Amino acid sequence: HTLYFKCKNASGEQELWKSDGTPEGSLLLKQMWVSAKEYHNMFIEYDGFIYFSGGDGDLYDQELWRTDGTPAGTELFMNVNEGDGDGSFPHGFFILNDKLFFLADNGDDEYIFLSDGTIAGTQQLLDENDNEFIPDNYTLLPTENKIYFAATNDDNDDGLWITDGTNAGTKFLLEYQSGSFSGDFAAVVNGNNIVFSGYDDSNGCTTVFQSNGTKVGSFQTLECDDLSYPYEMITYNGSVILNGKSAAEGAELWMLETEFEVGTDNLLLVNQLSIFPNPANDRLYINNSNNIDYNINIEINSLDGRLIKSLPFNNTIFISDLVPGIYFLKIQNSVTKFIKN
């Protein structure tokens, strides 16, 4: 293992070093400014390099640097903010889906960037409509294969967002105020399912919200009287342990047992798939105004994502054999929810 760190020499000049824990294995890489604040996640290893925020001579012109562990291989990787003496101060590094994510200021504002380790492959992340958005805080929350964050775009979509590292997969999920994904104010329960602290406008307090990565699966979980000002969230056996207070119990330690509906990515036709009646007893009818291919299969999934049945497409679906409850009907990239009475 190799440790990378910054320090100051006898003259008070900042330096970047690496060490294997022995005097002979400790090497000065470069005399330079290095940002290394733990809460900003400033150092990360990606594709054989250590990436970090650094400046060669000017404290206020810190940009994206990387090193291969040699003095010659310690160099500026990308000047995100090309303004003279104005650094982009990259930070908040994460690796997801084989891409390097970081936050940086390009001179206009701070945005999310991602990189494949090449200059051409280092770009600002846009939303699914190729619009810019501004993260509302310094925190990104990585899950199994997505990243959640709070942001605002030009259409005033302000609140919960999610991305898979592509513009097409960067979507607005839920409007809310003053939420945080930092430290103990959010928790990944499993997969891409999260709980987090958000502001309840109607009651004027923060309480618990949750998301499974879809719009329909992103909502306020509790009311302020049930639980307010949650923090120190951790997951344990599929539940969330947290501190908070209620009108009845006061400030106590709580265990929240969450239920997440099945999350489905890339829902291209959700608003175009029409079924009726809903709820239904023995059959559903599909409005095939979009001329869905009759050679495909229909899937019916349970609330927890289990496949219940798969059958050839038909405008009439018989469901009398299903146990009463909530189900998801999936046709290609279209998903809708129905209730079996």
N, C-alpha and C positions, 0 to 999 in steps of 0.2 A: 504494500500500500504506500501511496505517496501523498504527503500533505502539502497543499499549496496555501501560502499565507502572505500577508503583507506585514512589514515592520518598518522601523526607522533606523537609520544608521547613526553614528556618533555625531554627525552634522545636522541631524534632524530631517534628513531627506528620506522620502518614502521609497521602499523597494519591494519588489516581488520576488519571493523565494519559493523553493520547493525542498522537501526533505523526506528521506526514508527512515528517519529516526536515528541516524548516525551522523557524527561530525563530517565524515568523508562523503556521506550521501546528501549533504545539505548544500544547495547551490543557489547563488544569486542569479536570477534570470534577467532582471532589468531594473534599473533605477527609474521609477515612474510612480505616478499617483494611481492608487487602486482603491475602489470602493468595495468595502467588505462588511456590510451591515447584515447581521444574521436575519433580521425580520424582512429584509428585501431579497434574500436568497440570491446572493451576488456571484457565487462561483458554481459552475456546473460542468460536468464532463459530457461531451457529446461527440460521437464519431471520431474518437482518438484525440480530441483537443479539449482543453479547459477554456471555457468562455467566461469572460468577466468584463466589468466596466472599468476602464482605465484611461489615463491621460498622460501623454508624453510631454511633461514640462508645464502644462497649464491645468491647474486644479479644476477650472470651470469649463474645460473642454474635454470631458470624459465621454468616450465612445466605446463601441463594441470591439474588444480585443480578444485574442485567443493565443494559446501557447501549446506547443507539442512537448513541452518539458525541457527545451533547450533554449539558450539565450538567442540563438539565431532564429529559432522558430517562435519567438514571442513577438507578435506583431499586431498592428491594427488590422482588424478584419473588415470593418465597414464603418464609414462615417455617415451615420444616419442623419445627423443635423449638420449640414455643411456651412452653417453660419460661422463667421470668424469668431472664435473664442466662446461659442455657444455649444455646449455638449448636449447629447441626447440622454445621457445618464441611464443606460439600459439596466434593467433589474427585473426581479420577479421571474427568474428563469424556470421553465418546466420542459420536460420532454414528453410528448404525447404522439402516438401514431407515427413514430420515427421522425418527428419534426421537433425542432427547438423553438419554444415559445418564449417571448420576453416582452416587456413593456419598455417603450422609449419615446422620447419627445423629438419629433422631426422638425421642430421650429414653429409649428402651428399649434400643436397640442400633443398630449401623450396618447399613444395608440398601442394596440397589440400588433406585434410583428411575429413572423415565423420564418424559419430558415431550414434548408436541407443541407447546409454546410457549404453552399456556394453563394457567390455574390448575386448571380442571376436568380437564385432560388430563395433569396431573402427579401420578403415583401411585406407590406402592411396588410393586415387582415381586414377584409371588407365584409359586409353582411350579404345575405342571399340575393339582395337586389343591387349588389356592387356599390353600396353607399358606405360612407365613413360612419364610424360611431366612436364615441369617447368613453372609455371606462370611467366609472364613477369613483372608484377607489383603487388602491394599489394591489388588490388581492385577486388572484385567479385560483379557482378550486378545481383541481384535476380529479376525475373519477376513472372508471375502468377504461373508457375510450373517448371521453368528452372532457371539455373544460367549461365550467360555469363561471359567470362573471356578471357584474352589474355595469350597465352602460346606458348611454343616451345617443340616439341618432338624429338626423336632420328632420325626421318625421315626428320627433318628440316621443318615440317609443322609449320610455324610461323605466328601467327595472331589471328583471332577470333575463339573461341571455345564455345561450349555449353554443358551443362550436366543436366540430370534429377536426378543425384545422383546414377546412376548405371554405371558400366564400359561400358556396351553395349550402353548406352545412352549418352556417352561422346564422342563428335564428333568434328572434325575440319571443319570449315565452309568457311573461307575466309583468303587468304594471304594479309596482309597489314602491314605497318610499323607504329610504334610510336603512337598507339591509346591508349585511356584511358577511363576507365569506372568510374573514380573517380568523386564524387561530381557533378559539373556542366558541365562536358564534355560528359555526356550521359544522356539519358532520356528514360524511359519506356512509350511508347505511349498508349498501351493497350495490354492485354493478354501477349504474349511473343514477341510482336513487339517492337523493340528498334531503336533509332537513336544514333549515337555516332560520336565523332571526330576521324578521321584517317588521315594518311599521303598519299597524292597524289604523287606518285613517279614521274610521267611524268611532273608535273608542280612545284614540290618542295614546297608544302604548305599543311597545314591541311585543310580538308573540311568535309562535312557531308557524313557519311555512314549509311546504315540501314540494318536490318536483321529481318526476321520472324522466325528464328530458323532452316532454311534449307539452303543448299548450293545454290540452284537456287535463293533463296530469300535474299541472302546476297551480297551486292554490294555497290559501290560508288554512292551516290545519286546525287551530284552536282559537277561541275567543279570549279576550283579555281577562275576563272573569275566571276562565278555566286555568290560564297560565299566562303570566306576563313577565317581561324582561328576562328571557331565557339566556343562559350563557354556560360556559364550560361544558359544551356538548361532546360526548364521546359515544361510540357505538359499542354494544355488547350483545352478542348472540342475536343480532338482527333487531335489537331495540336501541333506543337512545337514552342515555343517562345524562341528566342536565340539572342545573340549578335554576330556580325560578320561584315565583310566588303566585298564589291564587287568592281570590277573595275569601274563600272558606278556610284554607290551611295556612296562609301566610307564606313566608320564605322557607322553602324546604328543598330537599333532594328528590328528584322525580325520575321515573322511568316511563318513557313514551314508547308504546308499541305501535309502530306505523304500519299502514297497509298501502302498498303501491300497486296501482293498476299497471297492466302490461304496457311497456313503452315500445313504440314502433317508430323507427327512423324513416325519414324521407317520405312523409305522407303527402303524396302529390295530388291526390284527388279526394281528400277527406270531405270537402264541402260539396263535392259533386256526386257522392254516393248517397242515394235516397232509399230508405227502407220504410215499410209500414205494414201493419200497425206496430207501434212500439210504446208500451209493452205489448207482448203477444203471447197467446196460449199454445197454439199448435202449428202456426205457419207464419212465415215472413214473406213479403213481396218486395222485389227489387225493381226500382225504376231504372230501366236500362236505356235512358235517353242518351247516354254517352257511347252506346254501341260497344259495350265491353265484349271482348272475345269470348264466344261460347266454348272454346276449346281449353279454357283454363279452369283451375280448381278454386273452390271457395274453402276457406279455413274458418272454423269456429274455435276460438280460444277462450279459456277461463280467465277470470279476473287476475290470477297470478301468472298468466302467460302460458299455461299448458294447452297443447293442442287437443281439443276434444273430438273433432271430426274434420275430415277433408272429403269434399264431394264435388262432382262436376258442376260447372256453373249452370244455374237455372234461375228463371225469374221468380220461382216459388221455392222456398226452402222450408221443409217440414222439421219442426223443433219439438214435437210432442214428447220425444224421448229424453229431452234435456231436463235435468233437475232445475227447479226454479232458482233464479239468480241472475247475476249480471254477466254478460258475455261480450266478446269482441268478434265482429264479422270482418274478415280480411279478404279482399279481392285485389290481387297484385299489390300495388302500393297504396291502396285505399283501405282505410280502417274506420269502422263506426261501431258504436256501442249500442247494445240492445238488452232489454230485460225480458226474461222468460218468466211468465206468471205461473 
